[in-house]
Amino acid sequence: MKPLFIFIFIAAVVVSCRKDNTFTSAAAQGSAPAVAIAYTSADTNALDITFKNSTQGAATYYWQFGDGTTSTDASPQHIYATSGRYTVKLVARSDAGYSADTSVLVIAAAKAVAKFTTTSSGVYLTFNNASTSIDSCSWNFGDNTAASTTVSPSHVFPAAGTYPVTLTIYGIAGDTAVITTNVTVGYECINGGSMETADASSWTVWNQQANDPPTFGYTTDKPSGGSGGCLDFPSFVAPGGGSSNELLYQAVYVQAGKQYQFSAQVKLPAGGTQCYMQFYLSTDPNTWNENNGNPPTQLFASLNTWHGWGGYSGSGPTVAVDGSMITLCQSYGVYGPYASNGIYTATATGWMYLGIQAGTWEGYSGGAFLVDDVSFTQLP
């Protein structure tokens, strides 16, 4: 047993003393690239940028244009989607694997152009800034109030009239553009009160009563005091003894202590039962309660078969009416806290919502309900 043990040990020693293989690798020699870039913009399009790459000692390039896009071209061309200031970065790498980078601020901007439009609710105007290449701006409202640097501000003018509003645009490229426009301010708080086809965009159909919305610009018939097209609530009936009603609304701006005159022209048919034509003034666009209590309430003025329209029978039938809503209310029930004269005195400053509703409860209309020339005007 001993000789065998010795033989194995010697063999192990001999194997362990063999010469190892030699491993070698070639290391590339060189230095980091010297990165240098510049850019120019096209004469016909300031967003079209061409980059000039003067980098020395580089084999590959990786550009980041500052808008989320990249390129591996040596000297790329890039067109930006919008005017702006963009930090562009180039990473260059040599054959030896060394890298270097540099960044440059690129101003890709056309000349500034000053332009704006307005929307209004009485003396409350919202200015919609449609200018281009804006870095910052300044508004002078022409009414001796403080200037605004808000991009699209809102402003309450002291009274109706015409004001020279000046918008100054300071461009991204360091230029300046100025526009002055005479803006006419009125006391009418309703937009789209003529109820023409194009006026539909000024109104919102309440999503809880939108199964059969009314038609704007209806010309087959109209209230005698109206003009052009009108709003048509087509003939309706309550299905299965329930209710059928439609309501639309829009926001109106009011100021505490100011008075507002409501008016509308309506034409309503005879023969209806359990039905109503109602106008509301609510502080919440999703709350329209028939509340005849202390102001501010929801209901404004109403013609309905429960309170005088159709001889106080409670169910009708209705009589045909055609004329001023407030005048008709005076003849048929004076229902609603403002039905007597249509004047509302605001108790707080802010936004309210004027709603128009036609409907029935377990009845039918007897024909179309037509509405035209709705107005809610601040009294001077």
Buried (B, 14 or more C-beta within 10 A) or exposed (E): EEEEEEEEEEEEEEEEEEEEEEEEEEEEEEEBBEBBBEBEBEEEEBBBBEBEBEBEBBEEBBBBBBBEEEBEEBBBEBEBEEBBEBEBBBBBBBEBEBBBBBBBEBBBBBBBBBBBEBEBBBBBBBBEBEBBBBBEBBBBBBBEBEEBEEBBBBBBBEEBEEBEBBBBBBBBBEBEBEBEBEBEBEBBBBBBBBBBEEBBEBBBBBEEBEEEBBBBBBEEEBBEBBEBBBBBBBEBBBEEEEBBBBBBBBBBBBBEEBEBBBBBBBBBBEBBBBBBBBBBBBBEBEEBEBBBEEEBBBBBBBBBBBBBBBEEEEBBBBBEBBBBBBBBBBEBBBBBBBBEEBEBBBEEEEEBBBBBBBBBBBBBBBBBBBBBBBBBBBEE
